Amino acid sequence: MVYLNYNNLDNETQQRLVSVSKKDVERKFGNDLKRYAKAHHLEYETLLEEEAIKNLYSYEYVFNI
């Protein structure tokens, strides 16, 4: 669960969430993504970024108002 302050949804907070999601995706699927990127001639960092953004939708958010 991700706890957010409703008054603080600025760019810095969004980048922190993407960074946390990247680490999560890399931990879970890093080797698979590297193989996929190599097999399909894709840049690994771009693929990781896309998957991290998709992963954000799987989190449960709690907003403190």
PANU-152108 format. One record per residue: x, y, z of N, C-alpha, C, O in turn; residue in one letter. Coordinates in steps of 0.02 Angstrom, whole numbers, padded with zeros to 5 digits, always signed. Example, Ala and Ser with C-alpha at 12.3 -4.5 7.8 and 13.67 -1.06 7.14 Angstrom:
% PANU-152108
+00660-00284+00390+00615-00225+00390+00660-00165+00390+00712-00166+00423A+00642-00112+00354+00684-00053+00357+00645+00002+00394+00670+00057+00402S
% end
This chain:
% PANU-152108
+00042-00058+00000+00000+00000+00000+00045+00062+00000+00095+00065+00035M+00027+00111-00038+00065+00173-00044+00025+00229-00012-00032+00241-00030V+00055+00262+00036+00023+00317+00071+00045+00383+00041+00105+00397+00036Y-00003+00423+00020+00012+00488-00010-00026+00543+00025-00082+00533+00049L+00005+00600+00027-00027+00660+00052-00061+00694-00007-00027+00710-00056N-00126+00704-00004-00164+00733-00059-00137+00801-00080-00142+00819-00139Y-00109+00838-00034-00083+00905-00049-00014+00903-00083+00011+00955-00104N+00016+00844-00087+00084+00840-00114+00086+00789-00171+00116+00736-00163N+00056+00804-00227+00058+00760-00285+00098+00793-00342+00079+00789-00400L+00152+00827-00323+00193+00863-00372+00236+00815-00413+00234+00754-00404D+00274+00843-00458+00317+00804-00503+00367+00762-00465+00381+00704-00484N+00395+00789-00412+00445+00753-00372+00414+00689-00342+00446+00636-00342E+00354+00694-00316+00320+00636-00288+00305+00584-00342+00312+00524-00331T+00284+00607-00400+00269+00561-00455+00333+00525-00477+00331+00465-00491Q+00389+00561-00481+00452+00529-00500+00474+00479-00447+00503+00427-00464Q+00462+00494-00383+00479+00447-00330+00439+00383-00337+00465+00328-00328R+00374+00390-00353+00332+00331-00362+00355+00289-00422+00356+00227-00417L+00374+00321-00476+00399+00284-00534+00465+00249-00516+00477+00193-00537V+00507+00282-00478+00571+00253-00457+00559+00191-00414+00593+00140-00423S+00513+00195-00367+00497+00137-00325+00469+00080-00367+00486+00022-00357V+00426+00098-00415+00396+00048-00459+00450+00015-00503+00447-00045-00515S+00498+00054-00526+00553+00027-00567+00592-00026-00528+00607-00079-00554K+00608-00009-00466+00645-00057-00424+00604-00120-00414+00632-00175-00415K+00540-00112-00404+00495-00170-00394+00493-00214-00456+00499-00275-00451D+00485-00183-00514+00482-00220-00577+00549-00254-00591+00551-00311-00613V+00603-00217-00579+00669-00246-00593+00683-00305-00547+00713-00354-00568E+00662-00300-00485+00672-00356-00438+00632-00417-00460+00656-00473-00456R+00570-00406-00482+00525-00462-00500+00541-00490-00569+00542-00551-00578K+00552-00446-00618+00555-00468-00688+00618-00446-00725+00619-00449-00787F+00669-00423-00690+00729-00395-00721+00761-00440-00773+00774-00417-00829G+00773-00502-00756+00806-00547-00803+00762-00561-00864+00788-00564-00920N+00698-00570-00853+00652-00582-00909+00649-00521-00956+00648-00529-01017D+00647-00462-00927+00645-00401-00968+00710-00392-01008+00708-00371-01066L+00766-00409-00977+00830-00403-01013+00832-00450-01072+00854-00432-01127K+00810-00512-01062+00808-00560-01117+00761-00537-01172+00777-00543-01231R+00702-00512-01153+00652-00489-01201+00680-00430-01241+00674-00427-01302Y+00712-00383-01206+00740-00324-01240+00795-00345-01289+00798-00318-01345A+00836-00392-01270+00890-00415-01314+00862-00452-01375+00885-00442-01431K+00812-00495-01363+00783-00534-01418+00746-00491-01468+00744-00507-01528A+00717-00436-01445+00677-00392-01489+00712-00327-01506+00681-00281-01532H+00777-00322-01490+00818-00264-01506+00787-00199-01479+00780-00150-01514H+00769-00201-01415+00740-00143-01381+00789-00119-01328+00832-00156-01305L+00782-00056-01309+00823-00029-01255+00793-00049-01188+00734-00038-01176E+00835-00079-01146+00811-00106-01082+00781-00052-01038+00728-00063-01008Y+00814+00005-01033+00789+00059-00989+00721+00085-01010+00679+00100-00968E+00709+00089-01075+00644+00111-01100+00590+00060-01083+00536+00078-01062T+00606-00003-01093+00560-00056-01077+00545-00057-01002+00487-00066-00982L+00596-00048-00961+00587-00047-00889+00542+00011-00868+00499+00003-00825L+00552+00069-00898+00511+00128-00882+00438+00115-00899+00394+00132-00860E+00425+00086-00957+00356+00072-00978+00323+00022-00930+00265+00031-00911E+00360-00030-00911+00332-00080-00866+00322-00051-00796+00275-00070-00761E+00365-00006-00775+00358+00026-00709+00295+00069-00707+00259+00070-00656A+00280+00104-00761+00220+00145-00763+00158+00101-00762+00109+00117-00728I+00159+00045-00798+00103-00002-00797+00095-00031-00727+00039-00041-00703K+00151-00044-00694+00150-00073-00627+00117-00027-00575+00090-00050-00525N+00120+00039-00587+00090+00086-00540+00016+00074-00531-00012+00088-00478L-00017+00047-00582-00089+00034-00578-00105-00026-00533-00163-00036-00514Y-00055-00065-00514-00067-00123-00472-00061-00106-00397-00078-00147-00355S-00038-00046-00381-00030-00025-00311-00097-00003-00283-00141+00020-00318Y-00103-00010-00217-00160+00018-00181-00137+00083-00149-00086+00084-00114E-00174+00135-00160-00155+00201-00135-00202+00222-00079-00262+00209-00080Y-00172+00255-00028-00211+00284+00026-00194+00358+00026-00135+00377+00034V-00244+00400+00019-00234+00472+00017-00252+00502+00084-00307+00491+00110F-00207+00540+00112-00219+00578+00174-00240+00648+00155-00201+00685+00124N-00300+00666+00172-00327+00732+00153-00325+00778+00214-00345+00836+00209I
% end
